[in-house]
Amino acid sequence: MTDYCLDASALVKRYADEPGSAWVRQITDPAAQHTILLAEITLAEVAAALAAKQRIPGGLTLEEWDRALSRFLQDCDEHFLLLPVDRGVIDQAVGLTQRYRLRGYDAVQLATALVTSEELTSHALPPLVFVASDDDLLTAAKVEGLSTENPLHHADLDARPPAVS
């Protein structure tokens, strides 16, 4: 059992088919018994990403979008652990933007993961694994000492039939 902290670029793959979706669905399936940690801002980020996928020609149908958004919000209530984004996290994110090439929300995602990982290790628990599909974000996370995973490195699983969850 692993603690995974997913940013929106990774988590959206659970709800919309993209390269890496099968792996994300595996690790986020409640039966896998992993702890899935999300910064609170992930709610807005994933909702926005799903809405954008519905607006593009050939993207999600209205029904697919509604089902994906409803499922995401239900998972947030029932299966995922939402991590608060407070002033300490924001201050750390500001510092991260000065050291790395990060967008604002990416810096907040990373700062949330760093604060949470520090809390875990201070209680002699294993550190979390930070999951994202953004190379700049993953590079910064590695330099900051986090273990990382990129769902795109597991895209070979996508050829298999998707698991229904």
N, C-alpha and C positions, 0 to 999 in steps of 0.2 A: 504494500500500500504506500502510495506516494502522495505528497502534497504538490499539486500543480497550480501555478498562478498563471492564468491565461489572459493575454491582452485581447482586445477586440478583433485584431487581424487573424488571430487563431480561433477564437470562439465562434465567430460567424460561420466558420466551416462546419460546425455542428448542425446548423440550420439551413444552409444553402450549399449545394454541391459545388465544390471548388477542389483544386488539387490539395491533397492533405486531409480532406474531409473524413475519410474512413478512419484514419489514425486518431483524429480529434474525437470522433464518435466513440472509438474504443476507450480512450482514457477518461472521457466524461460520462460514460455509461454508469449509472448508479451501481450496477452489478459488479463493476470493476473495483468498487470500494476505495477509489482514490478520493482524496479531498480536493475539491475544485474551488480555488480561491479567486475572487474577482474584485478588482477595485470598483467602488460604487459607480464611477463614471462609465464603466463598461456597459451599464444599462443603456445610457444615452448613445454610446458609440455603436453598439450592436443594433439597436433600434434604428439608428440613422443608416447604417449599412444595409439593413434589410429593406428599408424604405427606398433607398437608392437602387437596389436590385429590382424592386417592383416597378420603378419609374422608367427603366431603360427598355427599349424595344427588345423583345425576346427574353427578357428577364423573368422574374417571378410573376406568376399570375396573381391577381388580387386574392384568390383563395389560398394559393401557396404562401403568399406574404402574410396573410392573416393567421394561417396555421403556424407558420414559423415564428412570428412575433408572439403569439399566444403561448406556444410551447416554451420559448425562451423565457418569458416572464414567469411561467409556471416553474421552470427549472430553477430560476433565481430564488423563488419563494421556497421550493421544496428540497433542492439538492445542492445548490451552490452556497458558499460562504462569502457574503459580501463584506469587503474590507472598507472601513471608513477612510475618507480622504479629508484629513484635517489640516490645520495650518502647518504642523510639523512636516507632513508629507509634501505640502505645496512648497515650503521653504527648501526641502531637499530637492524637489523637482526643479526649482529655479537654479540651484547649483549644478544639477545635471545638464541643463541646457547650456551652461557656460563651458562645460568640459566635452560635450559630445554634440554631434549633429542630430538633434532630436526635435520633433514637433512637440508642442505643449502637452497634448494629452499623452503622448508616448512617454514624456518625462514623468508625468504623474503616474502612469502605469508602472514604470520602473521604480520610482521612489516608493510606491506602495509595496511592491515586491521586496525591495531592500529592507524597509522597516519591518515587514512581516517576517522575513527570513531571519533578521537579527533577533526578533522576539522569539522565534522558534528555537534558534540555537542557544539563546540565553537560558532556555528551559531544558537544555540537553536533548532537544528533539532534532531530527534530521532537517537540514535546510530544504527549502522548496526548490522546485524546478520551474524556471520561468519559460513560458511558451509564447512565441510570437512568430509571425511570418514576415518580419521586417528586419533586414540585415543590419541597418544602423542601430536599431534598438537592441538586437541580440549582441552585437559587438560591444555596446556600452554595458549591457548586463554582464557579459563575460569579464570585461575589465574590472567591473565592480565586484566580481567574485561569485556571481550566481552561476549555478548549473543551468544550461539552456537546452531547449529543443525547438526545432523548426518543423512544423507539420509538412512543409514542402519536401523535407528530406525523407518523408514516409509516404510519398505520393504513389509508390508502387502498390500500396494496399488499396488504392482507389479502383483498381481493375477488378477487385473482388466485389461480389454483391454487397450492397450496403446493409448494415445491421439496422433493424427497425428498433427504435427506442422511444 
